[in-house]
Amino acid sequence: MVEIKSLRLAHINVRGIVQGVGFRPFVYGLATKHNLKGWVYNTSEDVKIAVEGEAEAVEKFRLELQTKAPPLARIEDIAVTYYPPTGYKGFEIRPSIAE
């Protein structure tokens, strides 16, 4: 029997002290560790993340985002919204956007 892994796309907004503390490179490394695709970028308000991959890997990423963040980061809130997968091909750190 062939096991079919369920894919999931999560859009995650992280608020708190998450800019200027190495948070985007941390997110990149965490996504790569879990073989997730998507992107991360800063806004003036928060860090926005999209991760897509096996549902179990997305959930592990979400948990480690909180428990293994850089020492200088202080996460105040994480909001997660799930969507159908879109087929991202890699993971990238995008330029910051002023919102």
C-alpha atoms as a printed R data frame, in Angstrom:
   type eleno elety resid chain resno      x      y      z
1  ATOM     1    CA   MET     A     1  0.000  0.000  0.000
2  ATOM     2    CA   VAL     A     2  1.332  3.427 -0.954
3  ATOM     3    CA   GLU     A     3  1.056  6.091  1.717
4  ATOM     4    CA   ILE     A     4 -0.031  9.478  0.405
5  ATOM     5    CA   LYS     A     5  1.199 12.352  2.518
6  ATOM     6    CA   SER     A     6 -1.234 15.196  3.001
7  ATOM     7    CA   LEU     A     7  0.161 18.554  1.981
8  ATOM     8    CA   ARG     A     8 -0.588 21.765  3.819
9  ATOM     9    CA   LEU     A     9  0.105 25.461  3.290
10 ATOM    10    CA   ALA     A    10  0.263 27.688  6.359
11 ATOM    11    CA   HIS     A    11  0.469 31.484  6.341
12 ATOM    12    CA   ILE     A    12  1.960 32.594  9.646
13 ATOM    13    CA   ASN     A    13  2.179 36.128 11.061
14 ATOM    14    CA   VAL     A    14  4.614 36.554 13.941
15 ATOM    15    CA   ARG     A    15  4.470 39.682 16.124
16 ATOM    16    CA   GLY     A    16  6.872 40.817 18.798
17 ATOM    17    CA   ILE     A    17 10.600 41.500 18.802
18 ATOM    18    CA   VAL     A    18 11.324 39.553 15.637
19 ATOM    19    CA   GLN     A    19 13.200 42.088 13.516
20 ATOM    20    CA   GLY     A    20 16.923 42.698 13.699
21 ATOM    21    CA   VAL     A    21 17.455 39.504 15.720
22 ATOM    22    CA   GLY     A    22 18.181 36.989 12.920
23 ATOM    23    CA   PHE     A    23 14.594 35.790 12.740
24 ATOM    24    CA   ARG     A    24 14.311 35.496  8.945
25 ATOM    25    CA   PRO     A    25 17.510 33.401  8.614
26 ATOM    26    CA   PHE     A    26 16.245 31.273 11.533
27 ATOM    27    CA   VAL     A    27 12.934 30.735  9.686
28 ATOM    28    CA   TYR     A    28 14.835 29.829  6.501
29 ATOM    29    CA   GLY     A    29 16.926 27.243  8.360
30 ATOM    30    CA   LEU     A    30 13.889 25.788 10.111
31 ATOM    31    CA   ALA     A    31 11.945 25.516  6.848
32 ATOM    32    CA   THR     A    32 14.915 23.860  5.142
33 ATOM    33    CA   LYS     A    33 15.304 21.428  8.056
34 ATOM    34    CA   HIS     A    34 11.686 20.316  7.618
35 ATOM    35    CA   ASN     A    35 11.859 20.286  3.791
36 ATOM    36    CA   LEU     A    36  9.242 23.031  3.511
37 ATOM    37    CA   LYS     A    37  8.772 25.441  0.631
38 ATOM    38    CA   GLY     A    38  7.578 29.058  0.716
39 ATOM    39    CA   TRP     A    39  8.897 32.432  1.850
40 ATOM    40    CA   VAL     A    40  9.506 34.820  4.735
41 ATOM    41    CA   TYR     A    41  9.663 38.621  4.866
42 ATOM    42    CA   ASN     A    42  9.470 41.508  7.337
43 ATOM    43    CA   THR     A    43  6.862 44.238  7.398
44 ATOM    44    CA   SER     A    44  6.893 47.249  9.689
45 ATOM    45    CA   GLU     A    45  4.465 45.358 11.962
46 ATOM    46    CA   ASP     A    46  5.497 41.688 11.907
47 ATOM    47    CA   VAL     A    47  7.186 38.824 10.085
48 ATOM    48    CA   LYS     A    48  5.088 37.027  7.478
49 ATOM    49    CA   ILE     A    49  5.785 33.409  6.597
50 ATOM    50    CA   ALA     A    50  4.330 30.902  4.147
51 ATOM    51    CA   VAL     A    51  5.356 27.268  4.561
52 ATOM    52    CA   GLU     A    52  4.121 24.407  2.429
53 ATOM    53    CA   GLY     A    53  4.835 20.715  2.722
54 ATOM    54    CA   GLU     A    54  3.747 17.580  4.522
55 ATOM    55    CA   ALA     A    55  1.188 18.426  7.201
56 ATOM    56    CA   GLU     A    56  3.293 16.870  9.971
57 ATOM    57    CA   ALA     A    57  6.348 18.916  8.937
58 ATOM    58    CA   VAL     A    58  4.294 22.132  8.860
59 ATOM    59    CA   GLU     A    59  3.108 21.473 12.426
60 ATOM    60    CA   LYS     A    60  6.638 20.681 13.644
61 ATOM    61    CA   PHE     A    61  7.811 23.927 12.032
62 ATOM    62    CA   ARG     A    62  5.043 25.873 13.777
63 ATOM    63    CA   LEU     A    63  5.961 24.431 17.179
64 ATOM    64    CA   GLU     A    64  9.716 24.952 16.744
65 ATOM    65    CA   LEU     A    65  9.087 28.504 15.571
66 ATOM    66    CA   GLN     A    66  7.998 29.238 19.139
67 ATOM    67    CA   THR     A    67 10.324 26.966 21.107
68 ATOM    68    CA   LYS     A    68 13.619 27.424 19.220
69 ATOM    69    CA   ALA     A    69 13.507 31.093 18.169
70 ATOM    70    CA   PRO     A    70 16.738 33.137 18.325
71 ATOM    71    CA   PRO     A    71 17.682 34.184 21.882
72 ATOM    72    CA   LEU     A    72 17.007 37.896 21.292
73 ATOM    73    CA   ALA     A    73 13.588 37.283 19.722
74 ATOM    74    CA   ARG     A    74 10.478 37.807 21.841
75 ATOM    75    CA   ILE     A    75  7.352 36.393 20.211
76 ATOM    76    CA   GLU     A    76  4.161 38.050 21.418
77 ATOM    77    CA   ASP     A    77  1.662 36.477 19.026
78 ATOM    78    CA   ILE     A    78  1.529 33.910 16.236
79 ATOM    79    CA   ALA     A    79 -1.476 33.766 13.907
80 ATOM    80    CA   VAL     A    80 -1.777 30.805 11.537
81 ATOM    81    CA   THR     A    81 -4.166 30.448  8.609
82 ATOM    82    CA   TYR     A    82 -4.261 27.290  6.491
83 ATOM    83    CA   TYR     A    83 -4.848 27.202  2.732
84 ATOM    84    CA   PRO     A    84 -4.761 24.579 -0.016
85 ATOM    85    CA   PRO     A    85 -1.183 23.984 -1.261
86 ATOM    86    CA   THR     A    86 -0.041 26.070 -4.221
87 ATOM    87    CA   GLY     A    87  3.147 24.261 -5.273
88 ATOM    88    CA   TYR     A    88  6.027 26.465 -4.088
89 ATOM    89    CA   LYS     A    89  9.323 25.239 -5.546
90 ATOM    90    CA   GLY     A    90 11.780 26.454 -2.903
91 ATOM    91    CA   PHE     A    91 12.097 28.632  0.181
92 ATOM    92    CA   GLU     A    92 13.212 32.244 -0.038
93 ATOM    93    CA   ILE     A    93 13.885 35.219  2.177
94 ATOM    94    CA   ARG     A    94 12.056 38.072  0.489
95 ATOM    95    CA   PRO     A    95 12.903 41.772  0.852
96 ATOM    96    CA   SER     A    96 11.226 43.682  3.668
97 ATOM    97    CA   ILE     A    97  8.005 45.557  2.877
98 ATOM    98    CA   ALA     A    98  6.736 48.700  4.615
99 ATOM    99    CA   GLU     A    99  3.029 48.176  5.353
